C-alpha cells in the first residue's frame, strides 16, 4: 500500500464522512494545481493507450469484464474523459462480451444503506445514483444497460450475459453470496479490472463471506432483515435486506499473502494505480483459505 492509500485508509476510519470528503476535495485541488508538473514527470496517455494497457494485462479467455474505476485518479495524466472511456470500454467488450460495473449506493453520512432504508424503505432503481464514481453513473444511465435489483450491492451490466447476471439479485438479502452477480461472475469467466484504483475496492472478495454462511471461520453478527420495496419503473418488488457485521477488522491487503503476482496483478500506468484478477480465482482462493481458518480480517 503506497502513502496515499495508507493515509486515505486511516483518514476514512478516523474522520466523519463529511470531513473526509473535505480533505479529499482539498487533495484533488492540490493535485490539479500540480498538473503541469505531474504531466511532465509521468507523461500523458490517451483512451486508446489505456485500453491497450488493460488488454495487455488481461487473460484472453474471458466473457465478462467487471470494471472498478476512478477517472479522478487518472488525471492529470489522462487526456480523455469519462464518457470517452465508457464508449471505449463498450467497444472493447464488443457484442460477444458483457461489461459490468458496480452501482452501489450506501446512503449518506454514517447511517449507511440500512439507516437510509429504515427511514425510507423504497429504493428507486432508476432515480438512485451510483456512488462508485462518474464512469459507473454514466454507464448505469446508458442505453441497453440493465441493473440488478438490490439496494446496496446493485450492479449494472451491458451485453449478452447482462440479463442472466443481474437476474434474481433481490432474492439474496446480503447481496453477496449464492445466486448473486458476484456468484455468477465467479462461474462465468469474469475478469475484474481496476482503472485508477487499487484492489482495495474489489468487491468480489466479500463473495466468500456470504457464500460460506455458517462455515465462515471469523466471528460475526447476523443483522436483522429490513423490509424494502424495490421500485423498477412502474413495478414494485418486495424484498428483505439482510447482511452480517464482522467483528474483526477488514484487511484486504492480506490478499497478497495468498494470491500470487500472476493471479493478482498490480501495476501503475503513468503513476495511475491499476489491478486485474479473475473472479473465480479470487473466490476459490478465499474459499480454500477460509477452510484453513484464514480470512481477510484481523482480530
VOGU-3710 file (C-alpha; in Angstrom, 3 decimals, decimal comma):
1> xxxxxxxxxx> 0,000/0,000/0,000  1,518/3,369/-1,008  1,490/6,531/1,091  -1,717/7,958/-0,417  -3,561/4,636/0,041  -2,364/4,342/3,640  -3,303/7,902/4,534  -6,704/7,628/2,842  -7,464/4,395/4,699  -6,522/5,922/8,069
11> xxxxxxxxxx> -8,467/9,152/7,499  -11,545/7,244/6,371  -11,557/5,386/9,692  -10,773/8,407/11,892  -12,767/11,238/10,311  -16,530/11,669/9,951  -17,520/11,245/6,295  -18,151/14,975/5,745  -14,643/15,885/6,949  -13,078/13,059/4,969
21> xxxxxxxxxx> -14,749/14,400/1,812  -13,385/17,890/2,561  -9,854/16,501/2,889  -10,365/14,518/-0,307  -11,558/17,646/-2,131  -8,523/19,601/-0,927  -6,241/16,820/-2,173  -7,761/16,923/-5,662  -7,473/20,736/-5,771  -3,801/20,478/-4,876
31> xxxxxxxxxx> -3,319/17,783/-7,479  -4,953/19,999/-10,104  -2,577/22,851/-9,308  0,339/20,468/-9,702  -0,969/19,152/-13,034  1,781/20,601/-15,259  4,497/19,087/-13,081  2,756/15,723/-12,810  2,271/15,532/-16,570  5,920/16,408/-17,086
41> xxxxxxxxxx> 7,121/13,732/-14,642  4,751/10,876/-15,519  3,793/11,669/-19,101  0,322/11,569/-20,622  -1,867/8,918/-22,220  -4,966/8,695/-24,386  -8,037/6,490/-24,114  -6,598/4,206/-26,778  -3,375/3,893/-24,772  -5,385/2,985/-21,670
51> xxxxxxxxxx> -7,428/0,284/-23,431  -4,234/-1,195/-24,891  -2,693/-1,223/-21,413  -5,696/-3,024/-19,935  -5,767/-5,545/-22,768  -2,090/-6,291/-22,244  -2,718/-7,391/-18,637  -5,915/-9,411/-19,103  -6,187/-13,106/-19,875  -7,576/-13,786/-23,337
61> xxxxxxxxxx> -10,274/-16,208/-22,169  -12,964/-14,044/-20,559  -16,657/-13,388/-21,144  -17,356/-10,681/-18,552  -15,384/-7,547/-17,679  -16,102/-6,113/-14,218  -14,678/-2,577/-14,020  -13,863/-0,660/-10,836  -12,774/2,871/-11,653  -11,813/6,386/-10,660
71> xxxxxxxxxx> -11,443/8,837/-13,509  -10,256/11,419/-10,957  -7,264/9,235/-10,165  -6,307/9,110/-13,846  -5,940/12,864/-14,131  -3,968/14,916/-14,975  -2,033/12,330/-16,972  -5,145/11,108/-18,814  -6,111/13,187/-21,834  -9,608/11,747/-22,195
81> xxxxxxxxxx> -12,954/11,976/-20,386  -15,227/9,603/-18,505  -17,656/9,466/-21,431  -14,858/8,735/-23,883  -13,557/5,940/-21,648  -17,037/4,460/-21,288  -17,535/4,304/-25,056  -14,106/2,707/-25,447  -14,852/0,027/-22,824  -18,183/-0,806/-24,501
91> xxxxxxxxxx> -16,395/-1,090/-27,854  -13,629/-3,166/-26,257  -16,128/-5,718/-24,921  -17,981/-5,731/-28,235  -21,186/-7,676/-28,908  -19,939/-11,012/-27,562  -18,748/-9,994/-24,093  -20,501/-8,362/-21,157  -19,410/-5,164/-19,394  -20,279/-4,845/-15,692
101> xxxxxxxxxx> -19,793/-2,039/-13,178  -20,778/-1,574/-9,536  -23,656/0,851/-8,982  -23,652/0,724/-5,201  -25,349/3,343/-3,064  -24,607/3,261/0,667  -26,631/6,293/1,699  -25,218/9,472/3,189  -23,332/10,079/6,427  -22,762/7,325/8,956
111> xxxxxxxxxx> -26,227/5,770/8,731  -25,328/3,688/5,674  -27,702/1,744/3,473  -29,599/0,189/6,357  -30,225/3,524/8,057  -31,306/5,066/4,770  -33,788/2,263/4,080  -35,150/2,217/7,601  -36,126/5,866/7,099  -37,427/5,307/3,579
121> xxxxxxxxxx> -37,855/1,637/2,612  -38,420/2,413/-1,086  -35,365/2,092/-3,343  -35,883/3,500/-6,830  -33,524/1,747/-9,260  -33,768/4,482/-11,897  -33,526/7,521/-9,635  -30,922/6,349/-7,097  -27,436/7,205/-8,412  -24,323/5,095/-8,183
131> xxxxxxxxxx> -21,796/6,307/-5,627  -18,952/4,402/-7,289  -17,702/7,220/-9,498  -18,737/9,185/-12,577  -17,952/6,388/-15,024  -20,335/3,989/-13,247  -23,172/6,520/-13,191  -22,749/7,288/-16,902  -22,784/3,555/-17,592  -25,835/2,945/-15,389
141> xxxxxxxxxx> -27,779/5,520/-17,430  -26,620/4,234/-20,822  -28,988/2,717/-23,369  -29,442/-1,035/-23,029  -27,850/-1,293/-19,588  -29,743/-3,406/-17,046  -29,450/-3,172/-13,263  -29,705/-5,823/-10,593  -32,440/-5,310/-8,027  -30,505/-4,836/-4,811
151> xxxxxxxxxx> -30,450/-1,633/-2,729  -26,838/-1,953/-1,557  -24,842/-4,087/-3,996  -26,632/-3,232/-7,232  -24,591/-3,781/-10,381  -25,141/-2,526/-13,934  -24,439/-4,679/-16,980  -24,476/-4,497/-20,767  -24,034/-7,422/-23,132  -25,232/-10,956/-23,873
161> xxxxxxxxxx> -24,990/-12,124/-20,230  -26,368/-8,942/-18,665  -29,897/-10,239/-18,013  -28,699/-13,559/-16,561  -26,044/-11,878/-14,420  -28,421/-9,376/-12,838  -31,486/-11,629/-12,502  -32,787/-12,504/-9,037  -30,467/-10,293/-7,016  -33,426/-9,203/-4,922
171> xxxxxxxxxx> -33,718/-12,770/-3,589  -30,294/-12,584/-1,908  -30,694/-10,482/1,276  -26,954/-9,931/1,804  -26,420/-9,239/-1,902  -23,091/-11,035/-1,968  -23,474/-14,820/-1,699  -25,168/-17,514/-3,770  -27,370/-16,529/-6,711  -25,895/-13,022/-6,933
181> xxxxxxxxxx> -23,990/-11,251/-9,721  -20,763/-11,997/-7,825  -21,594/-15,696/-7,790  -22,434/-15,529/-11,496  -19,123/-13,824/-12,285  -17,182/-16,495/-10,377  -18,814/-19,133/-12,582  -18,694/-17,419/-15,982  -15,119/-16,372/-16,751  -15,238/-12,842/-15,400
191> xxxxxxxxxx> -12,166/-10,647/-15,449  -12,024/-7,875/-12,825  -10,024/-4,761/-13,588  -9,262/-1,613/-11,615  -8,757/1,591/-13,613  -7,275/4,300/-11,415  -7,965/2,032/-8,428  -6,053/-0,456/-6,308  -7,582/-3,842/-5,477  -8,765/-2,289/-2,208
201> xxxxxxxxxx> -12,116/-1,725/-3,980  -12,540/-5,277/-5,322  -15,963/-6,292/-4,005  -15,541/-9,884/-5,186  -13,532/-10,625/-2,029  -16,734/-10,323/0,025  -18,488/-13,019/-2,018  -16,959/-15,752/0,126  -18,328/-14,346/3,400  -21,948/-14,941/2,422
211> xxxxxxxxxx> -21,167/-17,936/0,220  -19,821/-19,951/3,166  -22,555/-18,750/5,523  -22,305/-20,797/8,755  -18,921/-22,211/7,686  -17,356/-18,750/7,779  -14,443/-19,030/10,288  -14,407/-15,455/11,670  -16,822/-14,099/14,316  -19,728/-12,068/13,017
221> xxxxxxxxxx> -23,174/-10,816/13,946  -26,113/-11,590/11,683  -28,143/-8,415/11,177  -31,945/-8,475/11,225  -33,620/-8,242/7,837  -35,169/-4,933/6,806  -38,273/-4,924/4,554  -37,542/-2,988/1,361  -39,505/-2,173/-1,776  -37,500/-2,024/-4,995
231> xxxxxxxxxx> -39,070/0,363/-7,491  -38,248/-0,726/-11,035  -40,049/1,687/-13,366  -43,719/1,052/-12,580  -43,147/-2,248/-10,788  -42,766/-2,610/-7,003  -40,757/-5,610/-5,808  -40,821/-6,581/-2,136  -37,578/-7,910/-0,657  -35,645/-8,040/2,586
241> xxxxxxxxxx> -32,207/-6,515/3,063  -30,025/-8,654/5,297  -26,329/-8,884/5,970  -23,735/-9,516/8,629  -21,452/-7,356/10,724  -17,932/-8,700/11,008  -16,462/-8,447/14,497  -12,873/-8,282/13,281  -11,172/-5,531/11,226  -11,141/-5,905/7,458
251> xxxxxxxxxx> -7,640/-6,031/5,959  -7,811/-6,612/2,220  -4,055/-6,212/1,844  -3,720/-9,757/3,250  -4,926/-10,912/-0,163  -1,330/-10,510/-1,321  -0,364/-13,283/1,125  -2,492/-15,896/-0,643  -2,575/-14,733/-4,268  0,495/-14,641/-6,472
261> xxxxxxxxxx> 1,522/-11,714/-8,605  0,324/-13,654/-11,649  -3,209/-14,051/-10,285  -3,456/-10,666/-8,551  -1,835/-8,240/-10,955  -0,942/-4,792/-9,638  0,823/-2,080/-11,541  0,924/1,644/-12,222  0,333/3,192/-15,624  1,755/6,722/-15,814
271> xxxxxxxxxx> 1,599/6,543/-11,992  -2,130/5,654/-12,016  -2,999/2,572/-9,926  -4,308/-0,456/-11,820  -5,141/-4,066/-10,988  -6,548/-7,181/-12,611  -7,762/-10,552/-11,317  -10,186/-13,306/-12,275  -13,384/-13,550/-10,245  -13,240/-17,344/-9,995
281> xxxxxxxxxx> -9,637/-17,295/-8,775  -10,441/-14,670/-6,132  -13,435/-16,618/-4,817  -11,772/-20,052/-4,976  -8,623/-18,788/-3,267  -10,601/-17,250/-0,407  -12,805/-20,340/-0,008  -9,711/-22,548/0,267  -8,098/-20,092/2,692  -11,216/-19,985/4,878
291> xxxxxxxxx> -11,101/-23,778/5,153  -7,681/-23,288/6,756  -9,052/-20,570/9,054  -7,540/-17,684/7,046  -9,697/-14,624/6,282  -9,131/-11,022/5,254  -9,999/-9,928/8,798  -7,716/-9,255/11,753  -8,757/-9,856/15,383
//
